[in-house]
Amino acid sequence: MENNSEKKQSDFSGAKPFAQTYFHGTKADLKTGDSIKPGYNSNFGQKKNARYIFLTSTIDAAIWGAELAAGEGRERIYLVEPTGAIEDDPDLTDKKFPGNPTKSFRSEFPFVVVGEVSVWQSHPEEQVKAMKAALEKLRERGINSLNE
């Protein structure tokens, strides 16, 4: 008869914890294993070459990222793993949003695409238009991203 405690121990001897995955919303067409790197034009502010790339641990923030991304491609949400340090996104963690409720982060290090979320619900079209209009008003007032 087999000892159950020995069996359980041997079943998990090679088990490793999952890496923390995050979401990245975009219009870029990527594949599993691709890297997302800084250096491309930003979607916001003055649209300069971005020093950072962005990720979130909430699907809602990733949906906004996809909906607000520049370009004409299909909106996509990828599961990504950072390859280096991440920090809170200062555009979303100032006095208006203490505690980072959107769970939005930035990094100077690449992310690796580990999958794609294929089914998700867009925000209502009127809400997306209102958000884009609000961002445009900020730009007109000279209020730009802290991430440039």
C-alpha positions as CSV (number, residue, x, y, z in Angstrom):
1,M,0.0,0.0,0.0
2,E,1.3,3.4,-1.0
3,N,1.9,6.1,1.7
4,N,-0.4,9.1,0.8
5,S,1.8,11.7,2.4
6,E,4.7,10.5,0.2
7,K,2.5,10.5,-2.9
8,K,1.3,14.1,-2.3
9,Q,4.8,15.3,-1.8
10,S,6.1,13.7,-5.0
11,D,3.1,15.0,-7.1
12,F,4.2,18.6,-6.3
13,S,7.9,18.3,-6.3
14,G,8.3,20.0,-9.7
15,A,5.4,22.5,-9.3
16,K,6.4,26.1,-9.7
17,P,4.2,29.1,-9.0
18,F,2.7,31.1,-11.9
19,A,4.4,34.4,-12.7
20,Q,2.1,37.4,-12.1
21,T,0.5,38.3,-15.4
22,Y,-1.0,41.6,-16.3
23,F,-3.0,43.1,-19.1
24,H,-1.9,45.4,-21.9
25,G,-4.5,47.1,-24.2
26,T,-3.4,48.1,-27.6
27,K,-4.2,48.0,-31.3
28,A,-0.9,46.3,-32.2
29,D,-1.1,42.8,-33.7
30,L,1.2,40.6,-31.5
31,K,1.8,37.0,-31.0
32,T,2.6,34.9,-27.9
33,G,6.3,35.3,-27.2
34,D,6.6,38.8,-28.7
35,S,8.1,41.6,-26.6
36,I,6.5,45.0,-26.1
37,K,9.2,47.5,-25.7
38,P,9.5,51.3,-24.9
39,G,10.5,53.7,-27.6
40,Y,7.4,53.9,-29.8
41,N,5.1,56.9,-30.0
42,S,3.0,57.5,-27.0
43,N,-0.8,57.4,-27.3
44,F,-1.2,60.4,-25.1
45,G,0.1,63.9,-24.5
46,Q,2.6,65.1,-27.1
47,K,2.9,61.6,-28.6
48,K,6.7,61.5,-28.2
49,N,8.7,58.3,-28.2
50,A,7.5,56.7,-25.0
51,R,10.1,56.1,-22.3
52,Y,7.7,53.7,-20.6
53,I,5.2,51.0,-21.5
54,F,2.1,50.3,-19.5
55,L,0.3,47.4,-18.0
56,T,-2.6,46.8,-15.5
57,S,-4.0,44.1,-13.4
58,T,-7.6,45.1,-14.2
59,I,-9.4,44.2,-17.4
60,D,-11.3,47.5,-17.3
61,A,-8.1,49.6,-17.5
62,A,-6.8,47.3,-20.3
63,I,-10.0,47.8,-22.2
64,W,-9.5,51.6,-21.9
65,G,-6.0,51.2,-23.2
66,A,-7.2,49.3,-26.2
67,E,-10.0,51.7,-26.9
68,L,-7.8,54.8,-26.6
69,A,-4.8,53.4,-28.4
70,A,-3.6,55.3,-31.5
71,G,-3.9,53.6,-34.9
72,E,-6.4,51.9,-37.0
73,G,-5.9,48.3,-36.0
74,R,-8.3,46.0,-34.1
75,E,-8.5,46.7,-30.4
76,R,-6.7,43.9,-28.5
77,I,-5.9,42.9,-24.9
78,Y,-2.8,40.8,-24.2
79,L,-1.7,39.0,-21.1
80,V,1.8,40.1,-20.4
81,E,4.6,39.4,-18.0
82,P,7.1,42.2,-17.2
83,T,10.8,41.4,-17.6
84,G,11.9,44.0,-15.1
85,A,10.7,46.4,-12.4
86,I,7.3,48.0,-12.6
87,E,6.0,51.1,-10.8
88,D,2.7,52.9,-10.3
89,D,1.6,55.0,-13.3
90,P,1.8,58.5,-11.9
91,D,-0.9,59.8,-14.3
92,L,-3.4,57.6,-12.5
93,T,-2.0,57.7,-8.9
94,D,-2.0,61.3,-8.0
95,K,-4.2,63.0,-5.4
96,K,-7.3,62.2,-7.6
97,F,-6.7,58.5,-7.5
98,P,-4.9,57.6,-4.2
99,G,-4.0,54.0,-3.9
100,N,-3.9,53.2,-7.6
101,P,-7.5,51.9,-8.0
102,T,-7.0,51.2,-11.7
103,K,-3.9,49.0,-10.8
104,S,-2.1,50.7,-13.6
105,F,1.7,50.4,-13.8
106,R,4.6,51.4,-16.1
107,S,8.0,50.0,-16.8
108,E,11.1,50.9,-18.8
109,F,11.6,47.1,-19.3
110,P,9.9,45.0,-22.0
111,F,6.8,42.8,-21.4
112,V,6.5,39.4,-22.9
113,V,3.1,38.5,-24.5
114,V,1.9,35.2,-22.9
115,G,-1.6,35.2,-24.3
116,E,-4.5,37.2,-25.6
117,V,-7.9,37.9,-24.1
118,S,-10.2,37.0,-27.0
119,V,-13.6,37.9,-25.4
120,W,-14.2,41.2,-23.6
121,Q,-16.9,43.9,-23.5
122,S,-16.1,47.3,-24.9
123,H,-17.3,50.5,-23.1
124,P,-20.3,52.1,-24.7
125,E,-19.4,54.2,-27.7
126,E,-20.7,57.4,-26.0
127,Q,-18.4,56.8,-23.0
128,V,-15.4,56.3,-25.3
129,K,-16.2,59.5,-27.2
130,A,-16.5,61.4,-23.9
131,M,-13.2,60.1,-22.7
132,K,-11.4,61.0,-25.9
133,A,-13.0,64.5,-25.7
134,A,-11.8,64.9,-22.1
135,L,-8.3,63.9,-23.1
136,E,-8.3,66.3,-26.0
137,K,-9.4,69.2,-23.6
138,L,-6.5,68.3,-21.3
139,R,-4.1,68.4,-24.3
140,E,-5.5,71.8,-25.4
141,R,-4.9,73.2,-21.9
142,G,-1.3,72.0,-22.0
143,I,-1.9,69.3,-19.4
144,N,0.2,66.4,-20.7
145,S,1.1,63.0,-19.5
146,L,3.7,62.7,-16.7
147,N,5.1,59.7,-18.6
148,E,6.8,61.6,-21.4
